[in-house]
């Protein structure tokens, strides 16, 4: 039985715990299972998902007309298409993804989660591992309880590595998807405020993200963010499943808490030192962020008497992406990839679209960071803009999924943004009114707009006066890239 071709026997095997029953005779073979009839080709299997706002069972006959050879359904549908009845097609999707993962025992998997930086870090890791062998990386935003098994279904016998992004908007989701992918290395990038509304606090976010470690074996490696407020909690959570813990980044700690000898503490105290910079297992120094790239030295801190160091020229901008590069380096280093190969992979990685992508617009520069947003990533993007030499204009749309904390988070963000050397901030959306209020409490720098048309008119007028760099960012649902299109195509 070929595990890469779906047929009667292995479908029964993969879905056995659901006690599947058949309606109609299925003798075909298929290489592809899809949940979207728009993507169906002749010979595919259609898996009907029922969601809050749609029901795939209504499209079984559409799938048949497009050449599908089988439908996997919750219950029998009126159709001549052969059907595999499973009772719970969402669970079936997970089991099918798990089966595809399980028939790849030699696959090496890195799983990533965090409030910000997942997409960029996975692209960096894809570049590193791609030098060694074919690597599957999460495509787009297929990082939830449906998207992760969909990605696993794309595994083939060519793949030797997989980099899987795991997201969550409820407790237990990452535990579920982590069990499907069974990572060799699991990494939490950071604990921010993304999806704050669903979790009700950063401590709950940390608990949800820490679920990624629950599927590690004792030989697996947990990668933890040394500079994060929840570093110790994440390390303790990981240690329940593996003794192998690798950290990345750095943090400033009070002298009294530093891991130094008593003599060193006394000497530094006499010099008036009150805090010291402590380094994780992999860290960056000599960081220089330019307009088109960043340079730094990548260091390992794993041997007492020796630090291995190599220079990196990273084709990403922003200090936060240097931290993402350290995270990617830690994940690869955990798997024995030589530092030289890690550096080469970082040097040749390509920034994903909508992630601090620079565009020329006459004498102006537009920075497209519209892929998505949370308070942490929005402040990081603003710090990138702050380094520009021209007039600096920040165009921001609402941040979603912050729940009851939305107005407070936007207000706090505005206060932080106003302390940066940014000339103007344009805010779009209901919650951005609170960002504008917070910013203007510090200094009169921000303007709120009720709709895109008025914002675009104001921005066009503003760009007639000075050469400027304009950075656009907002949650995916705000579609802030439409403002860039409006400028470019006017």
C-alpha positions in Angstrom: 0.0 0.0 0.0 1.5 3.3 -1.1 1.2 5.7 1.8 1.3 8.7 -0.6 -1.7 7.6 -2.6 -5.1 7.7 -0.8 -7.1 4.6 -1.4 -9.8 2.4 0.3 -7.4 0.7 2.7 -5.3 3.6 4.0 -8.3 5.9 4.3 -9.9 3.2 6.6 -6.7 2.9 8.5 -6.2 6.7 9.0 -9.8 7.2 10.1 -10.3 4.0 12.1 -11.1 5.7 15.4 -14.1 7.4 13.7 -15.6 4.0 12.7 -16.1 5.3 9.1 -18.8 3.8 6.8 -18.9 3.8 3.0 -21.8 4.9 0.7 -21.2 3.9 -2.9 -18.2 2.0 -4.3 -14.8 3.6 -4.1 -12.1 1.9 -6.2 -10.2 4.9 -7.3 -6.9 6.3 -6.0 -6.1 9.9 -5.3 -3.0 11.9 -4.4 -4.8 15.0 -3.0 -7.5 15.8 -0.4 -8.9 19.3 -0.4 -11.6 21.2 1.5 -12.1 23.9 -1.2 -14.1 23.0 -4.3 -12.5 26.0 -6.0 -9.2 24.1 -5.9 -10.5 20.7 -7.0 -9.0 18.9 -10.0 -10.1 15.7 -11.6 -9.1 12.7 -9.3 -9.1 14.7 -6.0 -10.9 13.8 -2.8 -13.3 16.5 -1.3 -13.5 16.7 2.4 -16.6 18.6 3.5 -16.1 20.9 6.5 -19.0 22.5 8.3 -18.1 25.9 9.8 -19.9 28.7 11.5 -20.7 30.5 8.3 -20.5 27.8 5.6 -21.2 24.1 5.1 -19.0 22.2 2.6 -21.7 19.5 2.4 -23.7 21.8 0.2 -20.9 21.6 -2.4 -20.5 17.8 -2.7 -22.2 17.8 -6.1 -20.0 20.7 -7.2 -17.0 18.6 -6.3 -18.4 15.7 -8.3 -18.9 17.9 -11.4 -15.3 19.1 -11.1 -14.0 15.5 -11.1 -13.7 14.6 -7.5 -13.7 10.8 -6.9 -14.8 10.8 -3.3 -16.4 13.0 -0.6 -15.6 12.6 3.1 -18.6 13.8 4.9 -20.3 14.0 8.4 -23.4 12.3 7.1 -24.7 11.0 3.8 -25.4 13.6 1.2 -27.8 13.2 -1.8 -25.2 12.6 -4.5 -23.9 9.9 -6.8 -20.4 10.6 -5.7 -19.0 7.9 -3.4 -18.9 9.0 0.2 -16.9 8.2 3.3 -19.1 9.0 6.3 -17.1 9.9 9.4 -19.4 11.8 11.7 -16.8 14.6 12.3 -15.0 15.8 9.2 -12.9 18.3 11.2 -11.5 15.5 13.3 -11.1 13.4 10.2 -9.0 16.2 8.7 -6.7 16.1 11.7 -6.4 12.3 11.6 -5.6 12.4 7.9 -2.9 15.0 8.5 -1.5 12.9 11.4 -1.4 9.8 9.2 0.6 11.6 6.6 3.0 12.8 9.3 3.3 9.3 10.8 4.3 7.7 7.5 7.3 10.0 7.4 9.3 8.7 10.4 12.5 10.2 9.2 11.0 13.7 8.7 12.6 16.4 10.9 10.1 19.0 12.1 10.5 22.4 13.6 7.3 23.9 15.1 7.0 27.6 15.8 4.6 29.8 17.7 4.6 33.2 19.3 2.7 36.5 19.3 4.8 38.0 16.5 7.5 36.9 14.0 6.2 33.4 13.1 6.0 34.0 9.4 9.4 35.7 9.1 11.1 33.1 11.2 9.7 30.2 9.2 10.9 31.8 6.0 14.4 32.1 7.5 14.3 28.4 8.6 13.0 27.4 5.2 16.1 29.1 3.6 18.5 27.4 6.1 17.1 23.9 5.7 16.5 24.3 1.9 20.3 24.2 1.5 20.3 20.7 2.8 17.1 19.0 1.4 13.6 19.7 0.2 11.6 21.5 3.0 7.9 22.0 3.5 7.0 25.3 5.2 3.6 26.5 6.3 2.0 28.4 3.5 0.1 31.7 4.2 -1.9 31.5 7.4 -2.5 27.8 7.5 -1.5 27.6 11.1 -4.7 26.7 13.0 -6.5 23.4 13.8 -7.7 23.2 10.2 -4.7 24.7 8.4 -2.0 22.6 10.1 -3.4 19.2 9.0 -4.0 20.7 5.5 -0.2 21.5 5.4 0.7 18.0 6.6 -1.3 16.6 3.7 1.2 18.2 1.4 4.1 16.1 2.7 5.7 14.0 0.1 8.5 11.4 0.2 10.9 14.1 -1.1 10.6 16.2 2.1 13.3 15.8 4.7 12.4 18.9 6.8 9.2 20.6 7.7 8.8 24.0 9.4 5.3 24.3 10.8 3.8 27.5 12.1 1.3 26.9 15.0 -1.1 29.6 15.9 -4.0 29.7 18.4 -7.1 31.6 19.3 -8.1 29.3 22.1 -6.6 27.2 24.8 -5.8 23.6 23.7 -5.4 24.4 20.0 -1.6 24.3 20.0 -1.5 21.2 22.1 -3.7 19.6 19.4 -1.7 20.8 16.4 1.6 20.0 18.1 0.5 16.4 18.6 -0.3 16.2 14.9 3.1 17.5 13.7 5.2 15.8 16.5 8.1 18.3 16.4 11.8 17.5 16.9 12.3 21.1 17.9 9.6 23.4 19.3 10.1 27.2 19.7 8.2 30.0 21.3 9.3 33.3 19.8 7.7 35.7 22.3 4.6 36.3 24.4 2.8 39.5 23.3 -0.8 40.6 23.2 -2.0 39.0 19.9 -5.4 37.4 20.5 -5.6 39.0 23.9 -9.4 39.1 23.7 -9.6 35.3 23.4 -7.2 34.5 26.2 -7.9 37.3 28.7 -4.3 38.1 29.7 -0.7 37.5 28.7 -0.2 34.8 31.3 -3.0 32.8 29.6 -1.3 33.5 26.3 1.9 32.2 27.7 0.2 29.0 28.9 -1.4 28.5 25.4 1.9 29.0 23.6 3.8 26.7 26.0 1.5 23.9 24.8 3.9 23.6 21.8 6.4 21.8 24.0 3.9 19.1 25.0 4.6 16.8 22.0 8.4 16.8 22.4 10.0 13.6 23.2 12.9 13.4 25.7 15.3 13.7 22.8 13.5 16.8 21.4 14.7 20.4 21.9 12.7 23.3 23.3 13.8 26.7 22.2 12.9 29.6 24.5 13.1 33.4 24.3 15.8 34.5 26.8 14.7 38.1 26.8 11.0 37.5 27.2 9.1 38.3 30.5 7.8 34.7 30.5 11.2 33.0 29.8 11.3 31.2 33.1 7.7 30.0 32.8 8.3 28.7 29.3 11.5 27.0 30.4 9.7 25.3 33.3 6.9 24.2 31.0 9.3 22.8 28.5 11.3 20.9 31.1 8.3 18.7 31.8 8.8 17.1 28.5 12.5 17.4 27.6 15.8 18.2 29.4 17.1 19.8 26.2 16.4 23.5 26.4 18.1 26.1 24.2 17.7 29.9 24.6 18.1 32.8 22.2 18.4 36.6 22.7 19.5 38.7 25.6 18.1 40.6 28.6 19.1 43.2 31.1 18.9 42.0 34.7 19.6 43.7 38.1 23.1 43.2 39.3 21.8 41.3 42.3 20.1 38.7 40.1 23.0 38.2 37.6 24.7 34.8 37.3 28.1 36.2 38.5 30.5 35.3 41.2 30.3 37.3 44.5 33.6 39.0 43.7 32.4 40.1 40.3 29.2 41.5 41.7 31.1 43.4 44.4 33.5 44.8 41.9 30.8 46.0 39.5 28.8 47.4 42.4 31.8 49.5 43.4 31.8 50.9 39.9 28.2 52.0 40.2 26.8 49.3 37.9 23.2 48.4 38.8 22.3 46.1 35.9 24.1 43.8 33.5 23.3 42.4 30.0 23.0 38.6 30.1 23.1 36.5 27.0 21.1 33.4 25.9 22.7 30.3 24.2 22.5 32.1 20.8 22.6 35.9 20.6 23.5 38.8 18.4 25.8 41.7 19.0 27.3 44.5 16.9 23.8 45.1 15.4 23.5 47.7 12.7 20.1 48.2 11.1 20.2 49.9 7.7 17.3 50.9 5.4 17.5 47.7 3.3 19.1 45.1 5.5 20.6 44.5 8.9 24.1 43.3 10.0 25.1 41.6 13.2 27.4 39.0 14.7 25.7 35.7 15.5 27.2 34.1 18.6 26.9 30.8 20.4 27.3 30.8 24.2 27.3 27.1 24.9 30.9 26.6 25.9 32.3 28.2 29.0 35.7 29.0 27.4 34.7 29.7 23.8 32.2 31.7 21.9 31.6 30.8 18.3 30.9 33.9 16.2 30.2 34.7 12.6 29.0 37.9 10.8 25.6 38.0 9.2 24.2 40.3 6.6 20.4 39.8 6.9 18.1 41.0 4.0 15.5 42.1 6.6 15.1 45.4 8.3 14.4 46.1 12.0 16.0 44.9 15.2 13.1 42.6 15.9 14.1 40.7 12.8 17.6 40.2 14.2 15.9 38.6 17.2 13.8 36.4 14.8 17.1 35.4 13.0 18.5 34.4 16.4 15.4 32.2 17.0 15.8 30.6 13.6 19.5 30.0 14.2 18.7 28.4 17.6 16.2 26.0 16.0 18.7 25.0 13.3 21.6 24.8 15.7 19.5 22.4 17.9 19.5 20.0 14.9 23.2 20.1 14.4 23.3 22.5 11.4 26.7 24.1 11.3 26.8 27.8 12.1 28.3 28.6 8.7 25.3 27.0 7.0 22.9 28.8 9.3 24.5 32.1 8.4 24.4 31.3 4.7 20.7 30.5 5.0 19.9 33.7 6.8 21.8 35.7 4.2 19.8 34.3 1.3 16.3 34.3 3.0 13.6 36.3 1.3 11.2 38.6 3.3 7.6 37.5 2.8 5.3 39.9 1.0 3.7 42.5 3.2 6.5 42.2 5.8 8.4 45.5 5.8 8.7 45.4 2.0 10.0 48.6 0.5 8.4 50.2 -2.6 9.4 53.3 -4.5 6.7 55.9 -5.1 8.2 58.9 -7.0 10.6 60.6 -4.6 9.0 58.8 -1.7 9.4 55.3 -0.1 6.5 53.2 1.0 7.0 50.4 3.5 4.4 47.6 3.2 4.0 45.9 6.5 0.3 45.1 6.0 0.3 41.3 6.4 -1.1 41.5 9.9 -0.6 43.3 13.2 -0.6 43.2 17.0 0.6 45.8 19.4 4.1 44.2 19.7 4.7 44.1 15.9 3.2 47.5 15.4 5.7 49.1 17.8 8.5 47.2 16.2 7.5 48.4 12.8 7.4 52.0 14.0 10.9 51.6 15.3 12.0 50.6 11.8 10.4 53.8 10.4 12.1 55.8 13.1 15.5 55.0 11.5 14.5 56.6 8.2 16.1 60.0 7.2 13.1 61.5 5.3 9.9 62.7 6.8 8.4 59.8 8.7 4.7 59.0 8.4 3.0 56.1 10.0 -0.3 54.9 8.7 -2.1 52.4 11.0 -5.3 50.4 10.9 -7.2 48.8 13.8 -5.7 45.8 15.6 -8.2 43.0 15.9 -8.7 40.2 18.4 -7.9 42.2 21.5 -11.3 41.8 23.1 -12.3 44.1 26.0 -8.7 45.3 26.2 -8.8 46.8 22.6 -9.3 50.4 23.5 -6.7 50.3 26.4 -4.2 48.5 24.2 -4.6 51.0 21.4 -4.4 53.9 23.8 -1.2 52.5 25.3 0.2 51.9 21.9 -0.4 55.6 21.0 1.5 56.8 24.0 4.5 54.6 23.1 4.5 55.7 19.5 4.5 59.4 20.5 7.8 58.9 22.2 9.5 57.8 18.9 10.9 60.2 16.4 8.0 60.0 13.9 6.7 63.1 12.3 3.0 62.1 11.8 0.7 59.2 12.6 -2.5 58.6 10.6 -5.0 56.3 12.4 -7.8 54.4 10.6 -10.6 52.5 12.3 -12.7 52.6 15.5 -10.0 51.6 17.9 -7.3 53.7 16.3 -9.2 56.7 17.7 -7.9 55.6 21.1 -4.4 55.3 19.7 -4.7 58.9 18.4 -5.9 60.1 21.7 -3.0 58.4 23.5 -0.4 59.7 21.2 -1.7 63.3 21.3 -1.6 63.2 25.1 2.2 63.0 24.7 2.6 65.3 21.7 0.3 66.5 18.9 1.4 64.0 16.2 -1.6 61.9 15.3 -4.8 62.3 13.3 -7.8 60.0 13.1 -9.7 59.2 9.9 -13.1 57.7 9.6 -12.5 56.0 6.3 -9.9 55.2 3.7 -11.0 57.8 1.2 -10.4 60.7 3.5 -7.1 59.3 4.8 -5.9 58.7 1.2 -6.8 62.3 0.2 -4.9 63.7 3.3 -1.9 61.5 2.6 -1.7 62.5 -1.1 -1.8 66.1 0.0 0.9 65.6 2.6 3.2 63.9 0.2 3.2 67.0 -2.0 5.1 68.9 0.6 8.1 66.7 1.6 10.0 63.7 0.6 8.7 61.0 2.9 8.9 57.4 4.0 5.4 56.0 4.8 4.9 52.8 6.6 1.5 51.0 6.4 0.3 48.5 9.0 -2.9 47.0 10.4 -4.7 43.8 11.1 -5.4 41.6 8.1 -9.1 42.5 8.1 -8.3 46.2 7.6 -6.7 45.4 4.2 -4.3 48.4 4.6 -2.5 47.4 1.3 -5.5 48.9 -0.5 -4.1 52.3 0.6 -0.8 51.5 -1.1 -2.7 50.5 -4.2 -4.6 53.7 -4.0 -1.4 55.7 -4.0 0.4 53.7 -6.6 -2.5 53.6 -9.1 -3.9 57.1 -8.7 
